[in-house]
Amino acid sequence: MTVLAGEAAESTLGARARAKAGEEARSRARAAPGKLRGQAGQIQAPGGNKYQTAILTEFLLALGVVAFLPLATGGPDNKDNPSPYTVNDITQLVAIAVVYFILALIPGRGSRWAAWLGLLVLVGVFYKKTATGELNAAITHIHPGQGPTDQTL
């Protein structure tokens, strides 16, 4: 009888300990969202900074111009392979990726200046493509150097 009473006491104590541990776990689980709610404002999502969003937009525009203008113009006429890209185009794509990656890493107040520098790089890309005639050729489908004397009647 003593053995049975001891076992009953142990099972009652074990049940109480399990119940207490379960209640503590439930109370911690209920309190966790409140603890994390104050920290949610401190965590910044990628692209949350408006300047980083501007840098990403500038990057995509510059990348699009350099990548798709050779496709639109057909590339240079004196190439042996069917690809419209030249080594210069690939070099420009890599340089643009590196420059905008570095600009996107600049934190804090410097990101404003990085966005302006990215805009300056984008204007430079457009200027180069306009000066070489690629932008005009892509828009009008008239390649540079075709004058009235080059056409056949």
C-alpha positions in Angstrom: 0.0 0.0 0.0 2.9 2.3 0.7 4.3 1.6 -2.7 1.1 2.5 -4.4 0.7 5.7 -2.4 4.3 6.7 -3.4 3.7 6.0 -7.0 0.4 8.0 -6.9 2.2 10.9 -5.3 5.0 10.8 -8.0 2.5 10.6 -10.8 0.6 13.5 -9.3 3.8 15.5 -8.9 4.8 14.6 -12.5 1.4 15.6 -13.8 1.7 18.9 -12.0 5.2 19.6 -13.3 4.1 18.8 -16.9 1.0 21.0 -16.5 3.2 23.8 -15.1 5.8 23.4 -17.9 3.0 23.4 -20.5 1.4 26.6 -19.0 4.8 28.3 -19.1 5.3 27.4 -22.7 1.9 28.7 -23.6 2.4 31.9 -21.8 5.8 32.4 -23.5 4.2 31.7 -26.9 1.4 34.3 -26.2 4.0 36.9 -25.1 6.4 36.3 -28.1 4.5 38.4 -30.7 4.4 41.3 -28.3 8.1 41.1 -27.8 8.8 40.9 -31.5 6.3 43.6 -32.4 8.6 46.3 -31.1 11.5 44.9 -33.1 9.6 44.8 -36.4 10.2 48.5 -37.1 13.9 48.0 -36.7 14.2 45.4 -39.4 14.4 46.9 -42.8 13.3 44.9 -45.8 15.6 44.8 -48.9 14.8 47.8 -51.2 13.0 49.5 -48.3 15.2 52.6 -48.8 13.8 54.8 -51.6 17.3 55.5 -52.9 18.1 51.8 -53.1 14.9 51.5 -55.2 16.0 54.3 -57.4 19.4 52.7 -57.9 17.8 49.4 -58.8 15.6 51.1 -61.3 18.6 52.9 -62.9 20.5 49.6 -63.0 17.6 47.9 -64.8 17.3 50.7 -67.3 21.0 50.8 -68.1 21.1 47.0 -68.3 18.1 47.0 -70.6 19.6 49.6 -72.9 23.0 47.9 -73.3 21.5 44.4 -73.6 18.7 45.0 -76.0 20.1 47.7 -78.4 22.4 45.1 -80.1 19.4 42.8 -80.5 17.3 45.7 -82.0 20.0 46.8 -84.4 21.2 43.4 -85.4 24.8 44.1 -84.3 27.7 45.1 -86.5 27.6 44.0 -90.1 31.3 42.8 -90.3 30.9 40.0 -87.8 31.4 36.3 -88.7 29.2 34.8 -86.0 25.4 35.3 -85.7 25.5 36.9 -82.2 24.7 40.6 -82.3 26.9 41.3 -79.2 30.5 42.5 -79.3 33.2 42.3 -76.6 32.5 45.9 -75.9 28.8 45.2 -75.1 29.7 42.4 -72.7 32.3 44.7 -71.0 29.7 47.4 -70.6 27.3 44.9 -69.0 29.9 43.7 -66.5 30.9 47.3 -65.7 27.3 48.4 -65.2 26.7 45.5 -62.9 29.8 46.2 -60.8 29.1 49.9 -60.6 25.5 49.6 -59.5 26.3 46.8 -57.1 28.8 49.1 -55.4 26.3 52.0 -55.4 23.6 49.7 -53.9 26.0 48.8 -51.0 26.4 52.5 -49.8 24.4 52.9 -46.6 22.7 55.8 -44.9 22.9 59.3 -46.2 25.4 58.3 -48.8 22.7 56.4 -50.6 21.3 59.6 -51.9 24.6 60.6 -53.5 24.8 57.0 -54.8 21.4 57.4 -56.5 22.5 60.6 -58.1 25.8 59.0 -59.3 23.7 56.1 -60.7 21.6 58.6 -62.6 24.8 60.2 -64.0 26.0 56.7 -65.1 22.6 56.1 -66.8 22.8 59.4 -68.7 26.3 58.5 -69.8 25.1 55.2 -71.1 22.3 56.9 -73.1 24.8 59.5 -74.4 27.2 56.9 -75.6 24.4 54.9 -77.3 23.1 58.1 -78.9 26.5 59.3 -80.0 27.3 56.0 -81.7 24.0 55.9 -83.5 22.8 52.7 -81.9 19.8 54.3 -80.1 18.7 56.0 -83.3 19.1 52.8 -85.3 17.1 50.8 -82.8 14.2 53.3 -82.8 14.1 54.1 -86.5 15.6 50.8 -87.9 17.9 53.0 -90.1 21.5 52.1 -89.5 24.1 54.9 -89.3 25.9 55.5 -92.6 23.0 54.8 -94.9 22.5 57.9 -97.0 20.7 58.5 -100.2 23.7 57.4 -102.3 23.8 53.9 -100.6 20.3 53.0 -101.7 19.5 51.2 -104.8 16.8 52.4 -107.2 
